[in-house]
Amino acid sequence: MVLSTNGRHIDFTSKDIEQIKNFMHALKITHLKIGKKSNSKNKDKNCFRVQIGDVHFYAWLVSIGITPRKSKTVGTLKIPPQYFFDFLRGVFDGDGSFYSYWDPRWKSSFMFYISFTSASIEFIDWLRNEIETRLSIRGHVTHQKLSTRHQLKYAKSDSLKIIERMYYDSSVLCLGRKRNKISCVLKKGT
């Protein structure tokens, strides 16, 4: 999800309409309509958008460290400890991935990873430290070649610890397709 502002409105955009609907549900927004915004890089792909005109909400976002062009500028955030794994689930829904494979080097070795991606190494380092503080796991940071993106990855047992804390209840607000993918992979691998 992208946060941008022109001084009067806050735009939240995503390619995934479920993400926009989840955002609106979390903030109890019922009076606004979801619009479409064309993607400047690929005219055939549209993004969904909801626009909010709330100066106080914008000021609060900035006060916790979420600023315009956040993908490149975000760093340390002020997330209350009791909401950290809800926040992490939101990061995963927006800029995370989960993948699995059978490792051919060892018989019956099924591997899976959860990862979080950002253009801000400061944010990735902060996220890594926050996860380590709460779960005593370290993760591994990589930099994608020919890109400005950094990826924080956790393998098998560590990713299970994160998944358990992010999806602590079946009713948590999340992208269904991502949670379903994890469920299917974990069933397949056991």
C-alpha positions as CSV (number, residue, x, y, z in Angstrom):
1,M,0.0,0.0,0.0
2,V,1.3,3.4,-0.9
3,L,0.8,6.6,1.3
4,S,1.0,9.9,-0.5
5,T,-0.2,13.4,0.2
6,N,-0.7,16.6,-1.7
7,G,-1.2,18.7,1.4
8,R,-5.0,18.3,1.4
9,H,-5.6,14.6,1.0
10,I,-4.0,11.3,2.0
11,D,-4.1,8.7,-0.8
12,F,-3.9,5.0,0.0
13,T,-3.3,2.9,-3.1
14,S,-2.8,-0.8,-3.8
15,K,-3.1,-3.2,-6.7
16,D,-5.0,-5.5,-4.3
17,I,-8.6,-4.4,-3.6
18,E,-8.8,-6.6,-0.6
19,Q,-6.0,-4.6,1.0
20,I,-7.9,-1.4,0.4
21,K,-11.1,-2.9,1.9
22,N,-9.1,-4.2,4.9
23,F,-7.7,-0.8,5.4
24,M,-11.1,0.8,5.3
25,H,-12.5,-1.8,7.7
26,A,-9.7,-1.3,10.2
27,L,-10.3,2.4,10.3
28,K,-14.1,2.0,10.2
29,I,-14.4,4.0,7.0
30,T,-17.8,3.4,5.4
31,H,-18.6,6.7,3.7
32,L,-15.8,6.8,1.1
33,K,-15.7,5.0,-2.2
34,I,-12.8,3.0,-3.7
35,G,-11.6,4.6,-6.8
36,K,-9.1,3.6,-9.5
37,K,-5.8,5.1,-10.4
38,S,-3.8,4.3,-13.5
39,N,-0.3,3.0,-13.0
40,S,2.1,5.4,-14.6
41,K,4.6,2.6,-15.4
42,N,2.1,0.2,-17.0
43,K,-1.1,1.8,-18.4
44,D,-2.8,-1.6,-18.6
45,K,-2.7,-2.0,-14.8
46,N,-4.8,0.0,-12.4
47,C,-4.4,0.5,-8.7
48,F,-7.3,0.9,-6.3
49,R,-7.4,4.1,-4.2
50,V,-9.1,5.6,-1.3
51,Q,-8.5,9.2,-0.5
52,I,-8.9,10.7,3.0
53,G,-8.9,14.4,3.9
54,D,-8.0,14.2,7.6
55,V,-5.2,16.5,8.8
56,H,-5.1,14.9,12.3
57,F,-4.7,11.4,10.9
58,Y,-1.9,12.5,8.6
59,A,-0.2,14.2,11.5
60,W,-0.5,11.0,13.6
61,L,1.0,8.9,10.8
62,V,4.0,11.3,10.5
63,S,4.4,11.3,14.3
64,I,4.9,7.5,14.4
65,G,7.4,7.7,11.5
66,I,5.3,7.0,8.4
67,T,5.9,9.8,5.9
68,P,5.1,10.4,2.2
69,R,7.3,8.3,-0.1
70,K,7.6,6.0,2.9
71,S,9.2,3.1,0.9
72,K,12.4,5.1,0.6
73,T,12.2,7.2,3.8
74,V,10.8,5.0,6.5
75,G,13.0,4.1,9.3
76,T,12.3,3.5,13.0
77,L,8.6,3.5,13.8
78,K,6.8,4.1,17.1
79,I,4.6,1.0,17.2
80,P,3.0,0.2,20.5
81,P,4.3,-3.3,21.6
82,Q,0.9,-4.8,21.9
83,Y,0.2,-4.1,18.2
84,F,3.6,-5.1,16.8
85,F,2.6,-8.4,15.3
86,D,-0.6,-6.8,13.8
87,F,1.7,-4.2,12.3
88,L,4.1,-6.9,11.1
89,R,1.1,-8.7,9.4
90,G,0.3,-5.5,7.6
91,V,3.9,-5.2,6.5
92,F,3.8,-8.8,5.2
93,D,0.5,-8.2,3.4
94,G,2.0,-5.1,1.7
95,D,5.6,-6.0,1.1
96,G,6.1,-9.5,2.3
97,S,6.3,-12.9,0.6
98,F,6.2,-16.6,1.5
99,Y,7.8,-19.2,-0.6
100,S,8.6,-22.9,-0.4
101,Y,10.5,-25.6,-2.3
102,W,11.9,-29.1,-2.0
103,D,15.6,-28.9,-1.5
104,P,17.2,-31.4,-3.8
105,R,20.4,-31.6,-1.7
106,W,18.7,-33.6,1.0
107,K,16.1,-36.3,0.7
108,S,12.7,-35.2,1.9
109,S,13.9,-31.7,2.8
110,F,11.0,-29.2,2.4
111,M,12.1,-25.6,2.9
112,F,10.0,-22.4,3.3
113,Y,10.8,-18.8,4.0
114,I,8.9,-15.7,5.1
115,S,10.4,-12.4,4.0
116,F,9.8,-8.6,4.2
117,T,11.1,-6.2,1.5
118,S,11.8,-2.5,1.7
119,A,13.8,0.1,-0.2
120,S,14.9,1.4,3.2
121,I,17.7,-0.5,4.9
122,E,17.1,1.5,8.1
123,F,13.5,0.1,8.2
124,I,14.7,-3.4,7.5
125,D,17.3,-3.1,10.3
126,W,14.7,-1.8,12.7
127,L,12.3,-4.5,11.8
128,R,14.9,-7.2,12.2
129,N,15.8,-5.8,15.7
130,E,12.2,-5.6,16.8
131,I,11.5,-9.2,15.7
132,E,14.7,-10.4,17.4
133,T,13.7,-8.6,20.6
134,R,10.3,-10.3,20.7
135,L,11.2,-13.8,19.4
136,S,14.9,-14.2,19.8
137,I,15.4,-14.9,16.1
138,R,17.8,-13.0,13.9
139,G,16.9,-13.5,10.2
140,H,19.1,-12.7,7.2
141,V,19.2,-9.5,5.2
142,T,20.0,-9.6,1.5
143,H,20.2,-6.8,-1.1
144,Q,18.7,-7.6,-4.5
145,K,21.1,-6.9,-7.3
146,L,20.1,-4.2,-9.8
147,S,17.6,-3.0,-7.3
148,T,17.3,-0.7,-4.4
149,R,15.4,-3.3,-2.4
150,H,16.5,-5.1,0.8
151,Q,15.0,-8.3,2.0
152,L,14.7,-9.7,5.5
153,K,14.3,-13.5,5.4
154,Y,13.5,-16.1,8.0
155,A,13.8,-19.8,7.3
156,K,11.6,-22.7,8.4
157,S,11.5,-22.8,12.2
158,D,12.0,-19.0,12.6
159,S,9.3,-18.3,10.0
160,L,6.9,-20.6,11.9
161,K,7.4,-18.4,15.1
162,I,6.6,-15.3,13.1
163,I,3.6,-16.9,11.4
164,E,2.2,-18.1,14.8
165,R,2.4,-14.6,16.2
166,M,1.1,-12.8,13.1
167,Y,-1.9,-15.1,12.8
168,Y,-2.7,-15.6,16.5
169,D,-6.4,-15.8,15.8
170,S,-8.4,-17.0,12.8
171,S,-10.3,-13.7,12.7
172,V,-7.4,-11.3,12.3
173,L,-7.6,-8.8,9.5
174,C,-5.3,-9.9,6.7
175,L,-5.0,-10.7,3.0
176,G,-6.8,-14.0,2.6
177,R,-4.7,-15.1,-0.3
178,K,-1.4,-14.8,1.6
179,R,-2.7,-16.6,4.7
180,N,-4.2,-19.3,2.5
181,K,-0.9,-19.8,0.7
182,I,0.9,-20.2,4.0
183,S,-1.7,-22.7,5.3
184,C,-1.5,-24.8,2.1
185,V,2.3,-24.9,2.1
186,L,2.4,-25.9,5.8
187,K,-0.1,-28.7,5.2
188,K,1.8,-29.9,2.2
189,G,5.2,-29.8,4.0
190,T,4.0,-31.8,7.0
